[in-house]
Each structure stands twice: as structure tokens, then as C-alpha cells.
Amino acid sequence: AQSVTQPDIHITVSEGASLELRCNYSYGATPYLFWYVQSPGQGLQLLLKYFSGDTLVQGIKGFEAEFKRSQSSFNLRKPSVHWSDAAEYFCAVVRAAGNKLTFGGGTRVLVKP
Amino acid sequence: GAGVSQSPSNKVTEKGKDVELRCDPISGHTALYWYRQSLGQGLEFLIYFQGNSAPDKSGLPSDRFSAERTGGSVSTLTIQRTQQEDSAVYLCASSLGGGQDIQYFGAGTRLSVL
């Protein structure tokens, strides 16, 4: 079945440390890939997207993600987290020729001072 | 407005009542989506409108749920005879077109069914 998996439900990281959030997808053809962030009581904000081309994608707020076709992964990274990065992060896909977003279960990030 | 606007931001209702949730998409966006975010099910697609085409209703969980989009702009999601399991945050998104176009989300309506 087509799915998006975020293996880590919670991650705690110290301020200034690096962060990596994992995302794996299971689709026949490479879908369009997205990372969204949701702060408490807020809607979803797009961090970055991958459609094709360069497999390392830069986004807003200092985030980047790397697409690895061989691993069906699209992991999100940030070299140095800030307290304001505490939020829930969602990996999402739109299958080729599709429209709707299919989301992973989300990873909640807690930032320790 | 500059972004997707949803109203009300919070709605408390009694089991069995009908509720209407409203979404104002970004001006000029032809595609509009409704999603539901709940503790048990995560984020799930409900319905998709694109221009004058028939909507994709494949995500609606039951026939108590319906949605319409008037004049290609504002959309209303209606839940009839609400149940406690309908308690969730209902998110609306719009995009310039469909497909891989970026979806911009509103802040959502938090529905609580007592």
C-alpha cells in the first residue's frame, strides 16, 4: 500500500545541536515530496519541496532535505536548531499525476535550552 | 486576504447537531482542499475541488460529511448529526492549480463534539 512513514514520533534536541528527521515513502513511482511544519495552534507551513533535479533541496528557516531514490527517503536536516524550531514536522507526498497530500504521522521536536 | 482564512477558529457543538465550517482560499487559487487532523488518524484528506470539475470526494468518511464551493471561491464543509469521533481540527488548503502546486494551509477550525 502507498504510505509515508516518519519513524520518530518525538525527538528532543539541544539548542545549537543538529537535527535530522526521517521520512520514508512507499510508492511505485517517485512522488512529489514536501516537508511542512506546524507550530502549536497554527496551520501547516511549507519548509521545502522536491519535484526533480538536484537531490539536495534548500528550504526556509535554514532547513534542507535530501532525496535518496535508492532508499525511498526524504530526510530533513538542520545544522543548528533554535528554540523556535520546536514544533511538529510532517513529511508529505503527492503521487505522480495526483493532487491530494498524503502525510506521515509527524515528528514532534522539543528543543532543550 | 493574503492567506487562507478559516472560520470559526473553534466550534463546540453537541452530539447530533449539524455544523458548518468555512474556508476562504487565496484569491486566484483554483484548487481547494479539506483535510482533517485528529489524534487517532493523523492528517487525512477529505475532499478536493478544482475549478468547475466534479470534486474528488474520496476522502469523506461518511455521508454525514459534505462540502460545496460556491463561485469557485469560498467553500463550506458541513457535518450533519455530529458524533464525538468527528472532534478534530479541520484544515483547508488552496493552491494555484492542482497536482504538485504548493498547498497553502489555513489555521484550521477546531471542532469539539460533546
Interface residues (C-beta under 8 A of the other chain):
Chain A: Y32 F34 Y36 G41 Q42 G43 L44 Q45 L46 K49 F51 F90 A92 V94 A97 G98 N99 K100 L101 T102 F103 G104 G105 G106
Chain B: V4 A31 Y33 Y35 G42 L43 E44 F45 Y48 Q50 D56 G59 L91 A93 G98 G99 Q100 I102 Q103 Y104 F105 G106 A107 G108
